[in-house]
């Protein structure tokens, strides 16, 4: 086994994890931004317009507000993700449980109607603060380690009502991304060096933070007060990381010897399209639904370069476009209480042969419920809960040249709890 190749494999696994983090977030992408939406599995989000959070999903819905509106809250993500397997080299167990720690995902939104036709809005949401953590002495350290990525989306938008049926909106997105990736040597380096380098030796560490920019737009078509449809588009956002890279492997073995070197990597957050509908089918009942399509096929290659323009590593990815479908219903019990529920299915964009244990992406099924309590005509509180179930998947990853792939089985579920306070002025 060549130590330089293992070092490069560790670096590559770390970089893949940065991009795969966003893939995993695609299941959550731009979703954990409101407790009301959480309680209906984010069905009909581009057409409902029941809180100020709707402006961040479809800016055209802001024309439905006749008073300034504010919403603030958070969603708590409680995942349970585990992997099982055995080392093809030593037979040691590669089982790891609870590799994804809990996360808070905050949100804040504001809409200001200017007159009967114009409205402006602002929002700040965390797309998803993702993290996975393996023990430092994990046998498959070059593909395990620690992955921590946070993206925050700040949006400014404006909407215009053309007539009683059509409204249009457009917004500007500024996305801040912060990443920290760390990998360890695992069981192979101690075997090769006779224990000179322990399993918890730092094999790769990347960190960086950058801004990326994009835009979003939406159309709202109101048939009447009880039936409306929305179409939204969010552009691709490119984030060019100029970060720091280092490891604890001696330079003679292909490492940096603890020295930090510069490197760059481009992240592509893909464009997304969504169709939404809302129909009040009875005085107290409504149904709502959405179909979202994310162009992950734009991500075909992962390539990182050094300060002199040299290629540090390159890997073909071949991701495919993914969709999300959601259906829900709302029951308007009285002036104070509203109840909602929903189901959804998230399609994974990651090909089976490109899955990683650092981000074991998989198709997911959602079931959700929530309620709103209105204190008066101005103030209300939303609460929502969702259960997300991921299918069990098989993962085969290469750790080093000349070594059989490590085989794993991964499964994951998550509970999500959200609350928002809403106020109209």
C-alpha positions in Angstrom: 0.0 0.0 0.0 1.4 3.4 -1.0 1.1 6.0 1.8 0.9 8.8 -0.8 -2.1 7.2 -2.4 -3.8 6.7 1.0 -3.1 10.4 1.8 -4.6 11.4 -1.5 -7.6 9.1 -0.9 -8.2 10.8 2.5 -8.1 14.2 0.9 -10.5 13.1 -1.8 -12.9 11.6 0.7 -12.9 14.8 2.6 -13.7 16.9 -0.4 -16.4 14.5 -1.5 -18.0 14.9 1.9 -18.2 18.7 1.4 -20.2 18.4 -1.8 -22.2 15.3 -0.5 -23.2 17.4 2.5 -25.1 19.6 0.2 -26.6 16.5 -1.5 -27.8 15.3 1.9 -29.1 18.8 2.5 -31.0 18.5 -0.8 -33.5 16.4 1.1 -33.8 19.3 3.5 -32.8 22.0 1.0 -34.7 25.2 1.7 -37.2 23.3 3.8 -36.4 23.7 7.4 -37.5 27.4 7.3 -40.9 27.3 9.0 -42.7 25.2 11.6 -46.0 25.5 9.7 -44.4 24.0 6.6 -42.8 21.3 8.7 -46.2 20.2 10.0 -47.5 19.6 6.4 -44.2 18.0 5.0 -43.7 21.3 3.2 -46.6 20.6 0.8 -48.0 23.6 -1.1 -45.4 26.0 0.2 -45.3 28.1 -3.0 -49.0 28.8 -2.8 -50.4 28.8 0.8 -49.1 32.1 2.1 -50.2 31.6 5.7 -47.1 33.1 7.4 -44.3 35.6 6.5 -42.1 32.6 5.7 -43.8 32.1 2.4 -41.9 35.0 0.9 -38.6 33.1 1.1 -40.2 30.2 -0.8 -42.2 32.1 -3.4 -41.7 35.9 -3.4 -44.9 36.3 -5.4 -47.0 35.2 -2.4 -46.0 38.5 -0.6 -48.8 40.3 -2.5 -51.4 38.3 -0.4 -50.4 40.2 2.8 -52.2 43.4 3.6 -50.2 44.1 6.8 -46.6 43.9 7.7 -45.9 40.3 8.9 -43.1 38.8 10.9 -42.1 35.2 11.7 -39.2 33.8 13.7 -38.5 30.3 15.0 -36.3 27.2 14.7 -36.5 23.5 13.7 -34.6 20.9 15.9 -33.3 18.0 13.8 -32.7 14.8 15.8 -31.2 12.2 13.4 -30.4 8.5 14.1 -27.9 7.4 11.4 -25.7 4.3 11.7 -23.4 2.1 9.6 -22.4 -1.5 10.0 -19.7 -3.6 8.4 -16.3 -5.3 8.8 -12.8 -4.5 7.6 -11.7 -6.5 4.6 -8.1 -6.3 5.9 -8.3 -7.1 9.6 -11.9 -8.3 10.1 -12.4 -5.6 12.7 -15.9 -4.2 13.1 -16.6 -0.9 11.3 -20.0 -0.4 13.0 -20.7 3.1 14.1 -23.9 4.5 15.6 -25.4 7.9 15.9 -22.9 9.4 13.5 -25.1 12.5 12.9 -25.4 14.8 15.9 -28.5 16.9 16.6 -28.8 20.3 15.0 -30.8 23.5 15.4 -32.0 25.2 12.2 -33.1 28.8 12.9 -35.2 31.1 10.6 -36.5 34.7 10.5 -38.8 36.3 8.0 -40.4 39.7 7.3 -42.9 41.0 4.7 -43.8 44.7 4.2 -46.7 45.6 1.8 -46.0 48.9 0.2 -49.5 49.4 -1.4 -52.1 47.3 -3.1 -49.6 46.1 -5.8 -46.1 46.1 -4.3 -44.5 44.3 -1.4 -41.0 43.7 -0.2 -39.5 41.1 2.1 -36.4 39.7 3.8 -35.5 36.4 5.3 -32.6 34.5 6.8 -32.6 30.7 6.9 -30.0 28.0 7.5 -30.4 25.5 4.7 -29.0 22.8 7.0 -26.2 22.6 9.5 -24.9 19.1 8.7 -22.4 17.1 10.7 -21.2 13.5 10.9 -18.7 12.3 13.4 -16.7 9.0 13.7 -14.3 8.0 16.4 -10.7 9.2 15.8 -9.5 5.6 15.9 -12.2 4.3 13.5 -10.7 1.6 11.3 -11.9 3.3 8.1 -10.6 6.7 9.2 -9.8 8.0 5.7 -13.5 7.9 4.8 -14.9 8.5 8.3 -13.6 11.3 10.5 -15.6 14.5 11.0 -17.7 16.4 8.5 -19.3 19.8 9.5 -21.0 22.1 7.0 -23.3 25.0 7.6 -25.0 27.1 4.9 -27.0 30.2 5.6 -29.2 31.9 3.0 -30.1 35.6 3.3 -32.8 36.7 0.9 -34.2 40.1 -0.2 -37.2 40.1 -2.5 -39.9 42.2 -4.1 -43.3 41.3 -5.5 -45.8 43.0 -7.8 -49.5 42.2 -8.3 -50.5 42.6 -12.0 -54.2 42.0 -11.4 -56.5 40.0 -9.2 -55.2 36.7 -10.7 -51.4 37.1 -11.3 -48.6 38.2 -9.1 -44.8 38.0 -9.7 -41.8 38.1 -7.4 -38.1 38.1 -7.6 -35.4 37.9 -5.0 -31.6 38.0 -4.4 -29.8 35.3 -2.4 -26.5 35.6 -0.6 -25.4 32.2 0.7 -22.7 31.8 3.3 -21.0 28.4 3.6 -18.6 27.3 6.3 -17.0 23.8 6.1 -14.7 21.8 8.3 -13.6 18.3 7.2 -11.2 16.1 9.1 -10.1 12.5 8.3 -7.8 10.1 10.3 -5.4 7.4 9.2 -7.4 4.4 10.3 -6.1 0.9 10.6 -4.0 0.7 7.4 -1.3 3.3 8.3 -0.4 1.6 11.7 -0.1 -1.8 9.9 2.2 -0.3 7.2 4.4 1.7 9.6 4.5 -0.9 12.4 2.6 1.4 14.7 4.9 4.4 14.1 1.8 6.4 13.0 -1.3 5.5 15.2 -4.8 5.1 13.8 -5.9 8.5 15.1 -3.2 10.4 13.0 -4.7 13.3 11.2 -4.7 12.2 7.5 -6.6 15.3 6.1 -8.1 18.5 7.4 -9.8 21.1 5.3 -11.6 24.2 6.4 -12.9 27.3 4.7 -15.8 29.8 4.6 -17.0 31.7 1.6 -20.0 33.6 0.1 -21.9 32.6 -3.0 -24.8 34.5 -4.8 -27.9 33.7 -6.7 -31.5 34.7 -7.4 -35.0 33.3 -7.1 -38.3 34.1 -8.8 -41.9 33.1 -8.5 -45.4 33.4 -10.0 -48.7 33.1 -8.2 -52.0 32.5 -10.0 -55.1 33.0 -7.9 -58.2 31.4 -9.5 -60.2 32.8 -6.6 -59.9 33.1 -2.8 -60.0 29.4 -2.3 -57.8 28.1 -5.2 -54.3 29.2 -6.2 -51.1 27.8 -7.7 -47.5 28.8 -7.5 -44.4 28.3 -9.6 -40.9 29.0 -8.2 -37.4 28.9 -9.4 -34.1 29.2 -7.5 -30.9 29.6 -9.4 -27.7 27.7 -9.1 -25.2 29.1 -6.5 -21.5 28.6 -7.0 -19.3 28.9 -3.9 -15.6 29.0 -4.5 -13.8 27.8 -1.4 -10.3 29.1 -0.9 -9.4 27.2 2.2 -6.6 25.6 4.2 -5.5 22.1 4.0 -3.1 20.1 6.2 -2.4 16.7 7.8 -0.1 15.0 10.3 1.5 12.5 7.9 5.2 13.1 7.4 6.2 14.7 4.1 8.4 11.7 3.3 5.2 9.6 3.2 3.3 12.1 1.0 1.8 14.3 3.7 2.2 17.9 4.7 3.9 17.2 8.1 1.4 19.4 9.9 2.1 22.4 7.6 -0.9 24.2 6.1 -1.2 24.6 2.4 -3.7 26.6 0.4 -6.3 24.9 -1.9 -9.5 25.7 -3.7 -12.7 23.8 -4.4 -15.9 24.9 -6.1 -19.2 24.0 -4.6 -22.3 24.0 -6.9 -25.7 24.3 -5.1 -28.0 23.3 -8.0 -31.0 25.2 -9.4 -34.4 24.1 -8.2 -38.0 24.3 -9.7 -41.2 23.8 -7.8 -44.9 23.7 -8.6 -47.4 24.1 -5.7 -51.1 24.1 -5.3 -53.7 25.1 -2.6 -57.4 24.3 -2.8 -59.9 24.9 -0.1 -62.3 22.1 -0.8 -64.7 22.8 2.1 -65.4 25.6 4.5 -62.9 24.1 7.1 -60.8 21.8 4.9 -58.0 22.5 2.4 -55.5 20.3 0.5 -52.1 21.4 -0.7 -49.3 19.7 -2.7 -45.9 20.3 -4.3 -43.5 18.8 -6.8 -39.9 20.0 -6.6 -37.2 19.2 -9.2 -33.5 19.8 -8.4 -30.9 19.8 -11.2 -28.2 17.8 -9.5 -27.0 16.5 -12.9 -25.2 19.8 -13.1 -22.7 18.2 -10.7 -20.7 15.7 -12.8 -17.1 16.2 -11.5 -15.3 17.1 -8.4 -12.0 18.8 -8.9 -9.7 20.6 -6.4 -6.7 22.7 -7.3 -3.6 24.1 -5.5 -2.3 27.6 -5.3 -0.3 27.1 -8.5 -3.3 25.8 -10.5 -2.2 22.2 -10.3 -4.9 19.5 -9.9 -4.8 18.1 -6.4 -7.5 15.5 -7.2 -10.3 14.9 -9.6 -13.3 12.5 -9.5 -16.2 11.8 -11.7 -19.5 11.9 -9.8 -22.4 11.5 -12.3 -25.2 12.7 -10.0 -28.7 12.6 -11.5 -31.6 15.1 -11.1 -33.8 14.5 -8.1 -37.4 15.2 -7.2 -39.5 15.8 -4.1 -43.3 15.2 -4.0 -45.5 16.2 -1.0 -49.2 16.1 -0.2 -51.0 17.6 2.8 -54.2 18.8 4.3 -55.2 21.6 6.7 -58.3 21.7 9.0 -59.4 25.2 10.1 -61.1 24.2 13.4 -62.1 27.7 14.6 -60.6 31.2 14.8 -57.9 30.0 17.3 -57.0 26.5 16.2 -55.7 25.2 12.9 -54.5 21.6 12.4 -52.4 20.2 9.5 -50.7 17.1 8.3 -48.7 15.9 5.3 -46.5 13.2 3.7 -43.6 13.5 1.3 -41.0 11.5 -0.6 -37.4 12.7 -1.3 -35.5 11.1 -4.2 -31.8 10.9 -3.6 -29.6 12.3 -6.4 -26.6 10.1 -5.5 -25.9 7.1 -7.7 -25.6 3.9 -5.6 -21.9 3.4 -6.5 -21.0 7.0 -5.3 -22.5 6.8 -1.8 -20.2 7.5 1.1 -20.4 6.7 4.8 -19.6 10.3 5.8 -22.9 11.3 4.2 -24.9 8.0 3.5 -27.5 9.6 1.3 -30.7 7.7 0.6 -34.3 8.1 -0.5 -36.5 9.3 2.3 -40.2 9.2 3.3 -41.8 11.9 5.5 -44.9 11.9 7.6 -45.8 15.2 9.5 -48.3 16.9 11.7 -48.7 20.3 13.2 -51.0 23.0 14.6 -51.3 26.8 14.9 -52.8 28.6 17.9 -53.8 32.2 17.3 -53.9 34.3 20.4 -55.7 37.1 18.6 -55.8 38.5 15.0 -52.2 39.7 15.3 -50.2 37.0 17.1 -50.0 33.2 16.7 -47.7 30.2 17.3 -47.0 27.3 15.0 -45.6 24.0 16.0 -44.8 21.0 13.8 -43.2 17.6 14.0 -42.0 15.3 11.2 -40.7 11.7 11.1 -38.3 11.0 8.3 -37.4 7.4 7.3 -34.6 6.6 5.0 -34.2 3.3 3.2 -31.3 1.0 4.1 -28.5 1.2 1.5 -25.3 -0.6 0.8 -22.1 1.3 0.4 -18.8 0.3 -1.1 -15.8 2.6 -0.6 -12.2 2.5 -1.6 -9.8 3.5 1.1 -6.4 2.8 -0.6 -5.0 1.4 -3.8 -4.3 -2.4 -3.6 -6.8 -2.9 -0.8 -10.3 -4.4 -1.2 -13.2 -1.9 -0.9 -14.7 -1.5 2.5 -18.4 -2.7 2.5 -21.0 -1.1 4.7 -24.8 -1.1 5.2 -26.3 2.3 6.3 -29.7 3.3 7.6 -31.1 6.4 9.0 -34.2 8.1 10.5 -34.8 11.5 11.9 -37.3 13.4 14.1 -37.8 17.1 13.4 -39.5 19.4 15.8 -40.3 23.1 15.0 -41.9 26.2 16.5 -42.4 29.7 15.1 -43.9 32.9 16.5 -45.8 35.0 14.0 -47.0 38.6 14.4 -48.8 41.0 12.0 -48.6 44.7 12.6 
